[in-house]
Amino acid sequence: MTEIVSPKQKMANLRSLLMNEKVQAQIMSALPRHIDGKRLFRVYLTAVQTTPRILECDTVSVIGAVIQAAQVGLSLDSVFGEGFLIPRYNKNTGGFVAQFQTGYKGLRKLAFTSDKGIRDIYARVVYENDTFEYAYEPATLRHTPADADTRGPLKYAYAKVIWKEDNYDRFIVVGTPEINKAKSASDSAKKGFGPWIDNTEAMWAKTALRRLCDTLTLSADSDLARAMVSEDSEEAGRHAVAGLDLDLSSLSAAPAAPQLQEPTTSALDQLAEQSGGQTPAPVQQRRRRAAPQEAPPVATQPAAAQAAPTQAERDDERIVGNIDRRTGEVIE
């Protein structure tokens, strides 16, 4: 029968696992040197405990997702929008796993750190009633937003990068069909939660920015490249934690200490059979009875004339505390 674990106990197990010395050391070592590791680790711990549905995910996959965020130095605080923990259903395991997903602000931040020649990189969304025109040859991009209350539904998203040298720029425009295709690949969006629901504009902008980042020349070990490879992984929980020696599959939350139970008669009988018929001494749960005080000898009464012990007295001799020494039974 499947054991039912309360959400409170799940949270306690997950927190205990994240506070494991080896796990914490690996997460801290994965962080870039210029980042305050202790502060960001506290952010990770808080994010894990406040992310919706994260308790439904395999705990090992949660650790893997946190380590992936640490590798590229992104915060998991939803307020910053740099990265998110997304629960995804894994058909191979038949359960939910946590996946690290880079946000719009996270991609922008990683682009700056991965290419020092970039002067600016950004993405914007276009609504139906905005004035918008673009062409790739010759390169033309003009966007004038309409009034906030008359802009209509979302229609496009575009991203642009400008390099310091000669102000060279490049842009890419993404239409509604491609945006919807990216959204349809999100399990959380299908189930009505996650960044696609809570931060729709940011996800439109992120989709365009991601398409633009695919055109950049990046080194394989850059933070941006690692983040994009991580996001493309279809197997959440099988994380590519490069440079880490932590075996995630061997970690699990420490089980609760088993409760000691008083041995029953049937259990004692089974032990007796295994030990060749000799009943092992049971664990006593009560204090031994005080030894009865001996009556002073009566000099005038001959030993032969003393009364024979009663059945109750004989029973009392073979009972120690509440244990029958002959049968091993516990006497209540």
Secondary structure, DSSP 4 states (H G I P E B T S, - for coil): -PPP--HHHHHHHHHHHHT-HHHHHHHHHHS-TTS-HHHHHHHHHHHHHHSTTGGGB-HHHHHHHHHHHHHTT----TTTTSEEEEEEEETTTTEEEEEEEE-HHHHHHHHHHH-TTEEEEEEEEEETTSEEEEETTTTEEEEE---GGG--SEEEEEEEEEESGGG-EEEEEEEHHHHHHHHHT-HHHHTT-SHHHH-HHHHHHHHHHHHHHTTS---TTSHHHHHHHHHH-SSTTS---TT----GGG--PPPPPPPP-PPPHHHHHHHHHHTTTPPPPPPP-SPPPPPPPPPPP-TTS-GGGSPPPPHHHHHHHTEETTEETTT--B--
